[in-house]
Amino acid sequence: MRFTIFQESRKGSRKVNQDRIAYTYGRDTLLMVVADGMGGHAGGEIAAQIAVRLFVERFQQEAKPVLRNPLKFLQDTMLRAHSALGSYANQFSMLETPRTTCVACVVQANHAYWAHVGDSRFYLFRQGALIGSTKDHSKVQYLVDQGLIGAHEVADHPDRNKVFSCLGGLVEPVIDLSKRTPLRNGDVLLLCTDGVWGVLTQGEIANYLTSTPILKTGPQMMREAEKRGGPEGDNLSAIIVRWGPETLTDEPSSTITETMGLGEFATEIDRTVTLTDRKGTQRDLTDDEIERAIAEIQATIHKFRR
């Protein structure tokens, strides 16, 4: 495989960042995953952390050297993450189960497979044109589908953040799976949270990512999205991949995996759980309590990864 990859997560104007993102790859297969935690600070962070880490650990366990069935892997991992969040909430008698949206993509044998829950999105661009994407599990997407509002009204609609499917919660998630989609050199894949797509149009995103090297324009796009979010701006996260050789620059920025050994993985996880900033009526967690919480999360992930 040969590709260029960029990922970044920003807090925006929020006090904490509940987004979690990661990618990991072996010699013959690549996984990217983005999760946007919902609800209260600790719950949202925990949910996104469990979902992302469970994806990474199951991928590295099952990609030997490739996934036997990428779409089944995506669906099964999301269901396991949903169950893990319910188990975590029951274990610690939480009033609400931690919840998160999630979008994940696997690339192997020059084909892409993706799945999502909620309103974290996947886009596939070819020469500036959108050839593949997710459809939000949200109230405003339903209104668009019914012809009650236009697509241009989604970003500013007061109900934009209301989703009807997520990982965690009381009902089973609705999980949408893509078709097996062939890739060409130069295709651009984007996974992002609503902090990105909510302030940038599809056309603007395409212009950023298809005309210049993504390692240059990726940070520019994120800065612009954060700026547009303003004082009420949400967390914003993105993973961007340009498939094949990086033809828009002479710099050796592409990742080439042919020299990797079987069973060897490279991984980049943007954030680790912090569980801090519990202000007001709740005291701040001590260092020991934070470490114990992290250990509890890792134990939950381990239980559901097989």
C-alpha positions in Angstrom: 0.0 0.0 0.0 1.0 3.6 -0.6 -0.8 6.6 0.8 -0.4 9.9 2.6 -2.3 10.4 5.8 -3.1 13.4 8.1 -5.1 13.5 11.3 -5.9 16.2 13.8 -8.3 16.9 16.6 -9.0 20.3 18.1 -11.0 21.4 21.1 -12.6 24.4 19.4 -14.3 26.7 21.9 -15.4 23.8 24.2 -13.8 23.3 27.6 -12.8 19.7 26.8 -12.4 17.6 23.7 -14.7 14.6 23.6 -13.6 13.5 20.1 -11.2 10.6 19.7 -9.5 9.6 16.4 -7.0 7.0 15.4 -5.5 5.1 12.5 -3.5 1.9 12.3 -2.1 -0.1 9.4 -0.1 -3.2 8.6 1.6 -4.2 5.4 -1.7 -4.9 3.5 -4.6 -3.1 5.3 -5.4 0.3 6.9 -8.0 1.2 9.5 -9.2 4.8 10.3 -11.8 5.5 13.1 -13.4 8.7 14.4 -15.7 9.0 17.4 -17.5 12.0 18.8 -18.5 11.6 22.4 -22.0 12.7 23.4 -23.6 14.0 26.6 -21.7 14.8 29.8 -17.9 15.3 29.7 -16.7 12.1 31.4 -19.4 10.0 29.7 -18.6 11.3 26.2 -14.9 10.9 26.6 -15.2 7.4 27.9 -17.6 6.4 25.1 -15.4 7.7 22.3 -12.2 6.3 24.0 -13.7 2.8 24.3 -15.0 2.8 20.7 -11.7 3.9 19.2 -9.5 1.7 21.2 -11.7 -1.3 20.7 -11.5 -0.8 16.9 -7.7 -0.5 17.0 -7.2 -3.5 19.3 -9.6 -5.8 17.3 -8.0 -4.7 14.0 -4.5 -5.6 15.1 -5.8 -8.9 16.5 -7.7 -9.9 13.3 -5.7 -8.4 10.4 -3.4 -11.4 9.7 -2.3 -10.0 7.4 -5.8 -8.7 6.1 -9.3 -8.8 7.5 -11.3 -11.8 6.2 -14.5 -9.7 5.9 -14.0 -5.9 6.4 -17.7 -5.0 6.5 -18.4 -7.7 9.0 -15.5 -6.5 11.1 -16.8 -2.9 11.0 -20.3 -4.0 12.0 -19.2 -6.4 14.7 -16.8 -4.0 16.3 -19.5 -1.3 16.5 -21.9 -3.8 18.1 -19.2 -4.8 20.6 -18.4 -1.2 21.4 -22.2 -0.6 22.0 -22.2 -3.6 24.4 -19.0 -2.5 26.1 -20.5 0.9 26.9 -23.6 -0.7 28.4 -21.4 -3.0 30.5 -19.3 -0.1 31.7 -22.3 1.9 32.7 -23.8 -1.1 34.6 -20.5 -1.9 36.4 -20.3 1.6 37.8 -24.0 2.3 38.3 -24.0 5.2 35.9 -27.3 7.0 35.5 -26.8 7.2 31.7 -24.8 5.0 29.5 -21.8 6.8 27.8 -22.6 7.4 24.2 -20.8 8.3 21.0 -21.2 8.6 17.3 -18.6 6.7 15.2 -17.4 6.4 11.6 -14.7 3.9 10.6 -13.1 2.9 7.3 -11.0 -0.1 6.2 -8.8 0.0 3.1 -7.3 -3.2 1.7 -6.6 -4.6 -1.8 -7.2 -1.1 -3.2 -10.8 -1.2 -2.0 -12.5 0.9 0.7 -15.2 -0.2 3.2 -16.8 2.1 5.7 -19.5 2.1 8.3 -21.1 4.7 10.6 -23.5 5.4 13.4 -24.8 9.0 14.1 -23.5 12.1 12.3 -19.8 11.6 12.1 -19.1 11.5 8.4 -17.1 9.8 5.6 -16.4 11.3 2.2 -14.7 9.9 -0.8 -13.5 12.4 -3.4 -12.2 11.6 -6.9 -10.8 14.6 -8.9 -12.8 16.9 -6.8 -16.1 15.1 -7.2 -17.9 13.3 -4.4 -18.3 9.6 -5.3 -19.1 8.1 -1.8 -20.4 9.4 1.5 -22.4 8.5 4.6 -25.9 9.8 5.4 -26.4 11.2 8.9 -28.6 9.4 11.4 -30.1 12.7 12.5 -33.4 14.6 12.7 -32.3 17.2 10.2 -31.3 14.5 7.7 -34.8 13.0 8.0 -36.2 16.5 7.3 -34.0 16.7 4.2 -35.1 13.3 3.1 -38.8 14.3 3.5 -38.3 17.5 1.5 -39.1 19.7 4.5 -35.8 21.5 4.5 -33.0 21.9 2.0 -29.5 20.4 2.4 -28.1 24.0 2.7 -30.2 24.5 5.9 -28.7 21.6 7.8 -25.6 23.3 9.2 -27.7 26.1 10.9 -30.7 24.2 11.9 -31.5 24.3 15.7 -31.9 20.5 15.8 -28.7 19.7 13.9 -27.2 17.9 16.9 -30.1 15.5 17.5 -29.1 12.0 16.3 -31.3 8.9 16.5 -28.5 6.3 16.4 -25.3 6.1 18.5 -23.1 3.6 20.3 -24.3 3.3 23.9 -27.8 4.2 25.1 -30.9 2.0 25.5 -31.6 1.0 21.9 -29.6 -1.0 19.5 -27.6 1.2 17.0 -28.5 1.6 13.4 -25.3 0.8 11.6 -25.0 1.7 7.9 -22.4 -0.2 5.8 -21.0 0.8 2.5 -20.5 -1.3 -0.6 -17.0 -2.6 -1.5 -15.6 0.5 -3.3 -12.6 0.4 -5.6 -10.0 3.2 -5.1 -7.8 4.9 -7.7 -4.6 6.7 -7.2 -5.3 10.3 -6.1 -8.6 9.5 -4.4 -9.1 11.3 -1.1 -10.9 9.8 1.9 -12.1 12.0 4.8 -13.5 10.9 8.1 -14.7 13.9 10.3 -16.9 15.0 13.1 -19.6 17.7 12.8 -17.3 20.3 14.0 -15.7 20.1 10.5 -18.7 19.5 8.2 -21.0 21.7 10.1 -19.0 24.9 9.2 -17.5 23.9 5.8 -19.5 23.1 2.7 -18.8 20.0 0.7 -17.4 22.1 -2.1 -15.0 23.9 0.3 -13.8 20.6 1.7 -13.2 19.2 -1.8 -11.3 22.3 -2.8 -9.0 22.0 0.3 -8.3 18.4 -0.2 -8.1 17.8 -4.0 -5.9 20.6 -5.3 -2.9 20.6 -3.0 -1.0 18.2 -0.7 -3.1 17.2 2.2 -0.3 17.6 4.7 -0.3 21.3 3.8 -4.1 21.9 3.4 -5.3 19.6 6.1 -4.1 21.9 8.9 -5.3 24.9 6.9 -8.8 23.4 6.6 -8.9 22.6 10.4 -7.8 26.2 11.3 -10.5 27.6 9.1 -13.2 25.3 10.5 -12.2 26.2 14.1 -12.2 29.9 13.2 -15.7 29.7 11.7 -17.0 27.8 14.7 -16.4 31.0 16.7 -17.1 31.3 20.4 -19.6 28.4 20.3 -17.5 26.2 18.2 -17.6 22.4 18.7 -14.8 20.0 19.0 -13.5 19.2 15.5 -11.6 16.2 14.2 -10.5 14.7 10.9 -8.5 11.9 9.3 -7.6 12.5 5.6 -6.0 10.0 3.3 -4.8 10.5 -0.3 -4.5 7.1 -1.8 -1.5 6.1 -3.9 1.6 8.2 -4.5 1.5 11.9 -3.5 1.5 13.4 -7.0 1.0 17.0 -5.9 4.4 17.4 -4.2 8.0 16.4 -4.7 8.4 15.8 -1.0 8.6 12.1 0.0 5.5 12.3 2.2 3.8 9.0 1.2 3.7 6.0 3.6 4.8 2.8 1.9 4.0 -0.4 3.7 5.7 -3.1 1.5 8.7 -3.3 3.9 6.6 -3.9 7.0 6.8 -7.4 8.5 3.7 -9.6 8.9 2.0 -8.9 12.2 3.7 -5.4 12.4 1.5 -2.4 12.8 1.9 1.4 12.9 -0.6 3.3 15.0 -1.5 6.9 15.7 -4.1 7.6 18.4 -4.7 11.3 18.7 -5.8 11.5 22.4 -5.9 9.5 25.5 -8.6 9.8 28.1 -8.2 12.6 30.7 -11.3 12.5 32.9 -10.5 15.9 34.3 -12.3 19.3 34.5 -15.1 18.1 36.8 -15.9 21.5 38.2 -18.8 22.8 40.3 -20.5 20.4 42.6 -18.2 17.5 41.7 -14.6 17.6 42.9 -11.7 17.1 40.5 -10.4 13.5 40.2 -7.1 12.7 41.9 -4.2 11.3 39.9 -4.9 7.8 41.4 -8.6 8.0 40.5 -7.7 9.0 36.9 -5.3 6.1 36.6 -7.9 3.7 38.0 -10.5 5.0 35.6 -8.1 4.4 32.7 -7.4 0.9 33.9 -11.2 0.2 34.1 -11.7 1.4 30.5 -8.8 -0.8 29.3 -10.3 -3.8 31.1 -13.6 -3.1 29.4 -12.0 -2.9 26.0 -10.1 -6.1 26.6 -13.2 -8.0 27.6 -15.1 -7.1 24.3 -12.2 -7.2 21.8 -12.4 -10.9 21.1 
